[in-house]
Amino acid sequence: MPLHPATADSAFGADGNTLVFRANDADFSQYRAIAVLPTKVYDGADTDWGGTSPQERAELAQQVTTDFAQALRKAGHLAARPGPRVLALQLTLAGISATHSAASLTRLTPVGLGMSLVRTAEGAPAAFTGSITLAGKLTDGRTGAVLGGFLTRESPAAFDLRSSAGTMTTASLAAAKAADDFARAVDRAVAKLHGPRAATP
């Protein structure tokens, strides 16, 4: 089943760091929850791992699974396992970019520093902050049919001072942010498909 880029007004949204795809005949209105499968680690030679070890990547992949499950559970969208009316989310950790020491700021020209501050103010990651690359695939929990997917490069919030502590700390923060962003995107999609959920008394 071919996948095509989602339109700009897709409920899942899109920004400069994210590509979203969906099958033309995907009907997400029939699904009521998402099951998070164990995150895979991309094994191709054409990616950057930011100097991390295979063990660190495996540990981060486990954290990605946990973070996405927790974020979806908190939002009320988590299913324990794939099945009828359940989407299965297969995540793949596809890259880690290194975090540069804050000391590198002293080597920036005033113009370079100014541009970093502008990008930060716009919500974009500053140049010295690392990131992770994640791919996601959404399939029917019963048939396995591919319904959609995304590829995103996520960095921690620009003003999170913990993001300068090292590459793995930054990657961990980025994973948590990616999970929260995804859960919010699911909330927007649910609101678009079914209307806002009633507040709990």
VOBA-1610 file (N, C-alpha, C; in pm, whole numbers, padded with zeros to 5 digits, always signed):
BEGIN
Met+00085-00119+00000Met+00000+00000+00000Met+00089+00125+00000Pro+00077+00211-00103Pro+00164+00328-00108Pro+00130+00428+00001Leu+00234+00494+00051Leu+00217+00601+00149Leu+00248+00733+00082His+00176+00836+00122His+00194+00968+00064His+00209+01070+00176Pro+00282+01180+00150Pro+00294+01283+00253Pro+00158+01332+00297Ala+00143+01351+00428Ala+00018+01405+00481Ala+00006+01551+00440Thr-00116+01597+00428Thr-00138+01736+00392Thr-00099+01827+00507Ala-00080+01954+00476Ala-00034+02049+00578Ala-00133+02063+00692Asp-00261+02037+00665Asp-00361+02053+00770Asp-00392+01920+00839Ser-00302+01822+00821Ser-00319+01694+00889Ser-00327+01717+01039Ala-00410+01640+01106Ala-00422+01654+01252Ala-00291+01620+01321Phe-00210+01535+01257Phe-00082+01501+01316Phe+00018+01613+01297Gly-00011+01706+01209Gly+00075+01822+01191Gly+00206+01787+01124Ala+00287+01886+01100Ala+00419+01869+01041Ala+00497+01996+01065Asp+00627+01981+01090Asp+00711+02099+01101Asp+00840+02070+01027Gly+00936+02162+01038Gly+01059+02147+00963Gly+01140+02025+01000Asn+01113+01964+01115Asn+01190+01849+01160Asn+01113+01718+01147Thr+00994+01721+01092Thr+00910+01601+01089Thr+00845+01582+00953Leu+00849+01459+00904Leu+00775+01420+00784Leu+00670+01318+00827Val+00547+01339+00784Val+00436+01250+00820Val+00378+01190+00693Phe+00352+01059+00696Phe+00296+00991+00580Phe+00172+00912+00622Arg+00083+00892+00526Arg-00035+00811+00553Arg-00080+00744+00424Ala-00143+00628+00437Ala-00201+00559+00322Ala-00326+00634+00278Asn-00351+00635+00148Asn-00467+00708+00096Asn-00598+00657+00154Asp-00605+00526+00178Asp-00732+00469+00226Asp-00734+00446+00377Ala-00640+00507+00449Ala-00636+00489+00594Ala-00756+00556+00660Asp-00826+00483+00744Asp-00941+00536+00818Asp-00911+00524+00967Phe-00855+00629+01024Phe-00814+00624+01163Phe-00931+00636+01260Ser-01049+00670+01210Ser-01163+00688+01299Ser-01208+00558+01365Gln-01171+00444+01309Gln-01215+00316+01365Gln-01128+00268+01481Tyr-01018+00337+01507Tyr-00924+00291+01610Tyr-00946+00367+01741Arg-00926+00297+01851Arg-00953+00355+01982Arg-00831+00364+02072Ala-00719+00304+02032Ala-00600+00307+02117Ala-00478+00268+02034Ile-00360+00285+02093Ile-00234+00254+02026Ile-00150+00165+02117Ala-00101+00056+02062Ala-00008-00033+02133Ala+00134-00001+02086Val+00225+00017+02180Val+00363+00051+02147Val+00447-00076+02146Leu+00504-00109+02032Leu+00589-00227+02020Leu+00732-00192+02062Pro+00815-00291+02096Pro+00954-00263+02134Pro+01027-00187+02022Thr+01096-00081+02060Thr+01167+00002+01963Thr+01286-00072+01904Lys+01300-00063+01773Lys+01415-00122+01705Lys+01526-00019+01690Val+01648-00068+01665Val+01762+00020+01638Val+01804-00002+01494Tyr+01807+00103+01417Tyr+01845+00094+01276Tyr+01989+00044+01266Asp+02011-00054+01178Asp+02144-00115+01169Asp+02217-00082+01039Gly+02169+00018+00965Gly+02238+00058+00843Gly+02365+00136+00873Ala+02454+00138+00775Ala+02582+00207+00793Ala+02574+00354+00755Asp+02458+00400+00711Asp+02445+00535+00658Asp+02384+00632+00759Thr+02414+00613+00886Thr+02359+00703+00987Thr+02467+00745+01085Asp+02439+00849+01161Asp+02533+00903+01259Asp+02485+00866+01398Trp+02573+00806+01477Trp+02536+00767+01614Trp+02602+00855+01720Gly+02666+00964+01679Gly+02718+01060+01774Gly+02820+01004+01872Gly+02892+00901+01831Gly+02994+00843+01918Gly+02941+00753+02027Thr+02813+00719+02023Thr+02755+00632+02126Thr+02785+00486+02097Ser+02780+00404+02200Ser+02807+00261+02187Ser+02679+00186+02153Pro+02692+00063+02098Pro+02573-00018+02072Pro+02488-00039+02197Gln+02552-00054+02314Gln+02476-00073+02437Gln+02397+00052+02472Glu+02458+00169+02454Glu+02387+00294+02483Glu+02267+00310+02390Arg+02283+00271+02264Arg+02171+00281+02170Arg+02058+00186+02209Ala+02096+00066+02251Ala+01994-00031+02294Ala+01919+00019+02416Glu+01992+00079+02510Glu+01928+00133+02630Glu+01835+00249+02595Leu+01879+00334+02501Leu+01794+00446+02460Leu+01669+00395+02390Ala+01684+00290+02310Ala+01567+00233+02242Ala+01464+00184+02343Gln+01511+00121+02451Gln+01419+00077+02556Gln+01349+00196+02620Gln+01425+00304+02641Gln+01365+00423+02701Gln+01260+00483+02608Val+01288+00484+02477Val+01191+00537+02380Val+01059+00462+02393Thr+01067+00329+02400Thr+00945+00248+02416Thr+00870+00288+02542Thr+00943+00299+02653Thr+00881+00334+02780Thr+00821+00474+02776Asp+00895+00570+02721Asp+00847+00708+02717Asp+00720+00721+02634Phe+00716+00656+02518Phe+00597+00665+02433Phe+00478+00597+02500Ala+00502+00482+02564Ala+00392+00413+02632Ala+00339+00498+02747Gln+00428+00558+02825Gln+00384+00640+02937Gln+00308+00764+02890Ala+00357+00828+02783Ala+00289+00947+02733Ala+00150+00914+02680Leu+00139+00801+02609Leu+00008+00761+02557Leu-00085+00716+02669Arg-00030+00651+02772Arg-00113+00610+02887Arg-00167+00734+02958Lys-00082+00832+02979Lys-00124+00954+03047Lys-00234+01025+02968Ala-00226+01018+02835Ala-00326+01083+02750Ala-00450+00997+02729Gly-00448+00873+02780Gly-00563+00785+02767Gly-00574+00714+02634His-00459+00695+02566His-00462+00635+02433His-00386+00503+02424Leu-00338+00449+02535Leu-00252+00331+02529Leu-00333+00202+02536Ala-00296+00107+02450Ala-00349-00029+02455Ala-00238-00123+02499Ala-00273-00227+02572Ala-00173-00319+02623Ala-00108-00400+02512Arg-00183-00429+02407Arg-00131-00511+02297Arg-00210-00482+02170Pro-00153-00515+02055Pro-00226-00496+01929Pro-00349-00585+01922Gly-00449-00542+01848Gly-00571-00619+01833Gly-00671-00541+01751Pro-00796-00585+01746Pro-00900-00513+01672Pro-00918-00371+01726Arg-00934-00278+01634Arg-00955-00136+01668Arg-00838-00075+01745Val-00721-00137+01731Val-00600-00087+01796Val-00492-00067+01689Leu-00425+00047+01696Leu-00310+00072+01610Leu-00184+00020+01678Ala-00095-00038+01601Ala+00035-00079+01653Ala+00139+00023+01608Leu+00217+00074+01702Leu+00320+00173+01672Leu+00457+00106+01681Gln+00525+00095+01568Gln+00661+00041+01565Gln+00758+00158+01548Leu+00839+00181+01650Leu+00937+00289+01647Leu+01075+00233+01614Thr+01155+00312+01545Thr+01292+00275+01514Thr+01383+00392+01546Leu+01483+00369+01632Leu+01584+00470+01660Leu+01681+00471+01542Ala+01687+00583+01471Ala+01761+00587+01345Ala+01883+00678+01347Gly+01913+00739+01460Gly+02031+00823+01465Gly+02038+00905+01593Ile+02160+00941+01631Ile+02186+01027+01746Ile+02294+01126+01705Ser+02268+01254+01719Ser+02373+01352+01691Ser+02434+01398+01822Ala+02564+01420+01819Ala+02638+01451+01940Ala+02601+01588+01994Thr+02607+01601+02126Thr+02592+01730+02192Thr+02730+01790+02211His+02748+01914+02169His+02876+01980+02182His+02884+02051+02316Ser+03002+02055+02371Ser+03022+02120+02500Ser+02982+02266+02494Ala+02926+02313+02605Ala+02889+02455+02612Ala+03010+02544+02592Ala+03130+02490+02618Ala+03251+02569+02599Ala+03270+02609+02454Ser+03208+02533+02363Ser+03221+02566+02221Ser+03157+02699+02189Leu+03071+02748+02278Leu+03009+02879+02255Leu+03114+02990+02248Thr+03227+02971+02318Thr+03329+03075+02318Thr+03394+03089+02181Arg+03376+02988+02096Arg+03435+02994+01963Arg+03339+03051+01860Leu+03218+03083+01903Leu+03121+03140+01810Leu+03147+03289+01791Thr+03133+03334+01669Thr+03142+03478+01645Thr+03015+03543+01697Pro+03016+03674+01721Pro+02892+03740+01765Pro+02776+03714+01670Val+02804+03712+01539Val+02697+03685+01443Val+02645+03544+01461Gly+02737+03448+01476Gly+02696+03309+01494Gly+02613+03291+01620Leu+02655+03354+01729Leu+02580+03345+01854Leu+02443+03408+01837Gly+02439+03521+01765Gly+02311+03585+01742Gly+02215+03496+01667Met+02264+03424+01567Met+02178+03334+01491Met+02130+03220+01579Ser+02217+03171+01669Ser+02175+03065+01760Ser+02060+03112+01847Leu+02069+03235+01896Leu+01963+03289+01981Leu+01834+03308+01902Val+01846+03349+01777Val+01726+03366+01694Val+01658+03232+01673Arg+01737+03128+01642Arg+01679+02996+01619Arg+01616+02943+01748Thr+01681+02971+01861Thr+01625+02929+01988Thr+01491+02996+02012Ala+01485+03126+01986Ala+01361+03201+02007Ala+01250+03150+01918Glu+01286+03096+01802Glu+01185+03044+01711Glu+01144+02902+01746Gly+01204+02846+01850Gly+01169+02710+01890Gly+01253+02604+01824Ala+01350+02644+01743Ala+01437+02547+01678Ala+01552+02512+01772Pro+01609+02392+01759Pro+01719+02355+01847Pro+01842+02439+01818Ala+01911+02483+01921Ala+02035+02556+01902Ala+02139+02463+01842Ala+02239+02522+01774Ala+02334+02442+01697Ala+02416+02348+01784Phe+02433+02381+01913Phe+02519+02298+01998Phe+02440+02190+02071Thr+02310+02183+02050Thr+02228+02083+02117Thr+02213+01961+02028Gly+02233+01841+02086Gly+02221+01718+02009Gly+02076+01684+01982Ser+02057+01573+01911Ser+01921+01532+01875Ser+01918+01383+01850Ile+01797+01330+01838Ile+01779+01192+01796Ile+01689+01190+01673Thr+01706+01087+01592Thr+01619+01066+01476Thr+01536+00942+01501Leu+01405+00957+01490Leu+01312+00846+01513Leu+01223+00827+01392Ala+01200+00701+01359Ala+01101+00667+01257Ala+00988+00592+01326Gly+00866+00617+01282Gly+00750+00548+01339Gly+00663+00491+01229Lys+00610+00373+01251Lys+00519+00310+01154Lys+00393+00267+01227Leu+00278+00309+01176Leu+00149+00274+01234Leu+00083+00168+01148Thr+00048+00056+01209Thr-00016-00053+01136Thr-00145-00094+01207Asp-00233-00159+01132Asp-00355-00215+01190Asp-00315-00324+01289Gly-00367-00316+01411Gly-00328-00410+01515Gly-00374-00552+01491Arg-00465-00572+01399Arg-00513-00708+01369Arg-00455-00762+01240Thr-00455-00681+01133Thr-00411-00729+01002Thr-00265-00698+00971Gly-00208-00599+01039Gly-00071-00559+01010Gly-00059-00466+00891Ala-00169-00423+00834Ala-00165-00331+00719Ala-00102-00198+00761Val-00011-00147+00679Val+00055-00021+00709Val-00039+00095+00676Leu-00063+00180+00775Leu-00157+00291+00760Leu-00090+00427+00755Gly+00026+00439+00813Gly+00094+00568+00816Gly+00228+00558+00884Gly+00296+00670+00891Gly+00425+00671+00956Gly+00481+00812+00963Phe+00596+00823+01027Phe+00660+00953+01039Phe+00810+00935+01056Leu+00883+01040+01024Leu+01026+01047+01048Leu+01052+01182+01111Thr+01114+01183+01229Thr+01133+01309+01300Thr+01272+01318+01358Arg+01323+01438+01363Arg+01448+01467+01433Arg+01413+01556+01550Glu+01435+01506+01669Glu+01388+01573+01791Glu+01505+01615+01878Ser+01497+01736+01931Ser+01594+01788+02027Ser+01521+01830+02154Pro+01592+01838+02267Pro+01528+01888+02389Pro+01489+02034+02372Ala+01406+02082+02463Ala+01373+02225+02463Ala+01501+02306+02472Ala+01508+02413+02395Ala+01632+02489+02383Ala+01681+02543+02516Phe+01589+02573+02610Phe+01630+02632+02736Phe+01644+02529+02849Asp+01640+02400+02814Asp+01662+02295+02914Asp+01812+02281+02936Leu+01860+02332+03049Leu+02004+02335+03074Leu+02064+02196+03084Arg+01982+02095+03110Arg+02034+01959+03118Arg+02085+01910+02984Ser+02041+01973+02874Ser+02077+01926+02741Ser+02224+01949+02709Ser+02296+02023+02794Ser+02438+02043+02772Ser+02522+01944+02851Ala+02458+01848+02918Ala+02530+01755+03005Ala+02598+01643+02929Gly+02568+01624+02802Gly+02631+01518+02725Gly+02534+01459+02624Thr+02590+01383+02531Thr+02510+01331+02421Thr+02397+01241+02468Met+02424+01147+02559Met+02320+01054+02602Met+02213+01122+02686Thr+02253+01220+02768Thr+02153+01295+02844Thr+02062+01371+02749Thr+02123+01434+02649Thr+02044+01505+02549Thr+01951+01411+02475Ala+02003+01294+02436Ala+01921+01196+02364Ala+01804+01150+02449Ser+01828+01131+02578Ser+01722+01089+02669Ser+01613+01196+02680Leu+01655+01321+02693Leu+01558+01431+02699Leu+01481+01443+02568Ala+01551+01424+02457Ala+01485+01432+02326Ala+01382+01321+02310Ala+01413+01202+02360Ala+01318+01090+02351Ala+01191+01121+02428Ala+01206+01176+02548Ala+01089+01211+02629Ala+01006+01319+02561Lys+01073+01417+02501Lys+01001+01524+02431Lys+00928+01469+02308Ala+00993+01378+02235Ala+00929+01317+02118Ala+00802+01243+02159Ala+00809+01172+02271Ala+00692+01098+02319Ala+00578+01192+02355Asp+00610+01300+02425Asp+00506+01398+02462Asp+00447+01464+02338Asp+00533+01496+02242Asp+00484+01558+02118Asp+00391+01463+02044Phe+00426+01335+02041Phe+00343+01237+01972Phe+00207+01223+02041Ala+00208+01216+02173Ala+00082+01204+02247Ala-00008+01324+02222Arg+00052+01443+02215Arg-00028+01563+02186Arg-00083+01558+02043Ala-00002+01504+01950Ala-00050+01490+01812Ala-00167+01394+01805Val-00161+01286+01883Val-00273+01192+01887Val-00396+01259+01944Asp-00379+01340+02048Asp-00492+01416+02103Asp-00557+01503+01996Arg-00474+01571+01917Arg-00529+01656+01811Arg-00603+01574+01707Ala-00546+01457+01674Ala-00611+01371+01575Ala-00745+01320+01626Val-00749+01280+01753Val-00874+01231+01812Val-00979+01342+01814Ala-00936+01463+01850Ala-01031+01575+01852Ala-01085+01604+01713Lys-01000+01589+01612Lys-01044+01615+01475Lys-01140+01507+01426Leu-01112+01381+01465Leu-01194+01270+01417Leu-01323+01253+01496His-01317+01273+01628His-01432+01241+01714His-01483+01359+01794Gly-01415+01473+01786Gly-01452+01586+01870Gly-01376+01580+02001Pro-01363+01691+02072Pro-01291+01694+02200Pro-01353+01599+02300Arg-01266+01533+02378Arg-01317+01444+02482Arg-01375+01525+02597Ala-01480+01473+02656Ala-01542+01542+02770Ala-01447+01541+02888Ala-01446+01651+02961Ala-01360+01660+03079Ala-01408+01564+03186Thr-01313+01504+03256Thr-01348+01413+03364Thr-01393+01492+03486Pro-01509+01461+03544Pro-01558+01537+03660Pro-01462+01524+03777
//
